[in-house]
Amino acid sequence: MKFATTAIHGAWDRKNSVRAVPINRTVSYNFRDTEHAANLFALKELGHIYTRLNNPTQDVLEARLAKLEGGTGALAISSGTAAVFNSIINVARVGDEIVSSSELYGGTYSQFKDILPQFGITIRYVDPHDISAWKNASNKKTRAFYYETIGNPSLRVPDFEAIRKVANDVHVPVIVDATFTTPYLLNIIEHGADVVIHSLTKWIGGHGTGVGGAVVDAGSFDWTDPKFATFNEPDSGYHGLRYAHDLGDLSPIAFVLRMRLVQLRNLGACLSPDNVWIFLQGLETLALRMDRHSKNAHQVAKFLLTRPEVVWVRYPGLEKDNSNYQTASKYLKRGFGGMIVFGLKGGRETGKKFIESLELFSHVANVGDAKSLAIHSASTTHSQLSEADLLAAGVEQDMVRLSIGIEDIDDIIEDLKKALSSV
Ligand SMILES: *Cc1c(COP(=O)(O)O)cnc(C)c1O
């Protein structure tokens, strides 16, 4: 089945008398007998014990996402933020290091800068487009590389395959936040990701109605190197299980299985079955919506370039922005997504006035909604960053961020025209 078909039918029996995937609002599951219960707890058999670990509605979402990404397995979790944190602590412990792109979602930036160091995990930031920097920042303590497919809000696309080569040299997994591309615009596993993260809250949910996250396992990484302590040391929670060695047939899902057995079980960032249903609903129309988001955003980017009030425009599909377009068009074959950033003459003050003059666009903090959205990044999503950090993250003071929705393009342009004229 092709993408749009899998997004609707994947992982659910079309002959099941229950046609739509139901919401299973249950915490627990009947064991057949005491042996069945013992087998489940000992991992001799996989199944359902408690909804903090998994749930039949969630199973469908996970299997569908794994198929759409070309991965071996997936795990749904309470938010994109939880997906990031739990992925990092699945490979890194006190004393370990991560090499990360500096062009990050604001929340990820704060987590890396302020929270992970409290756990003794050091993040070394690199300019993701400087390939030698990845190598130079690596050492014996490095446990993973981390980047976003389209940096937020820089909207630059790194050279994925070049980064993969360096990761092979230093033997670390590549963890990629693919929220801005979704599995529809890009299968990042084909270009070197071992672990794929999504904030389901954005385009996959697609309507701004639920918060959730997911992690997809490419099944590609060999965890047997003893430097990956979390996968090589015996887990006392499962009778000394070593995830890199003892999983047998389940080895290709070692990353997400450990995340479920250790982190969902003991840290508890599970997703509610009701929100799982919202994401299943969103997935059904993802292909259609991404086509429209990309088409609308491309037109808006070209429109902004013609306006005297606008100093610069960044959109991965704009040929004018040459170096970014070269990399973006190498990897993004179906469209360049719904995000645009641009600078307004007059800087911060004009930016604020512009946002307040918009009528169709909503002034909100999320992205990836069917509705068009706008925000001034430096004073909001990235306001906790210093001037130097703002520059490294690609956030200019005059920058306005747009998440282009799927409304009629004429109405979107009309609203922007009015707001630009008013400044
Ligand atoms: C929104 C977002 C996150 C965080 O996801 P939540 O679901 O809001 O916790 C992480 N990465 C990117 C790129 C995002 O856009």
The ligand as an SDF file (V2000), in Angstrom:
LIG
                    3D

 15 15  0  0  0  0  0  0  0  0999 V2000
    6.1350   21.2690   19.0910 C   0  0  0  0  0  0  0  0  0  0  0  0
    7.4450   20.6410   18.8470 C   0  0  0  0  0  0  0  0  0  0  0  0
    8.0370   19.8210   19.8160 C   0  0  0  0  0  0  0  0  0  0  0  0
    7.3880   19.5650   21.1520 C   0  0  0  0  0  0  0  0  0  0  0  0
    6.2010   18.8700   20.9980 O   0  0  0  0  0  0  0  0  0  0  0  0
    4.9640   18.9720   22.0480 P   0  0  0  0  0  0  0  0  0  0  0  0
    4.0400   17.9480   21.5120 O   0  0  0  0  0  0  0  0  0  0  0  0
    4.4430   20.3650   21.9810 O   0  0  0  0  0  0  0  0  0  0  0  0
    5.5310   18.6300   23.3890 O   0  0  0  0  0  0  0  0  0  0  0  0
    9.2570   19.2620   19.5250 C   0  0  0  0  0  0  0  0  0  0  0  0
    9.8710   19.4850   18.3400 N   0  0  0  0  0  0  0  0  0  0  0  0
    9.3280   20.2780   17.3910 C   0  0  0  0  0  0  0  0  0  0  0  0
   10.0570   20.4960   16.1180 C   0  0  0  0  0  0  0  0  0  0  0  0
    8.1000   20.8770   17.6070 C   0  0  0  0  0  0  0  0  0  0  0  0
    7.5670   21.6690   16.6630 O   0  0  0  0  0  0  0  0  0  0  0  0
  1  2  1  0
  2  3  1  0
  2 14  2  0
  3  4  1  0
  3 10  2  0
  4  5  1  0
  5  6  1  0
  6  7  2  0
  6  8  1  0
  6  9  1  0
 10 11  1  0
 11 12  2  0
 12 13  1  0
 12 14  1  0
 14 15  1  0
M  END
$$$$
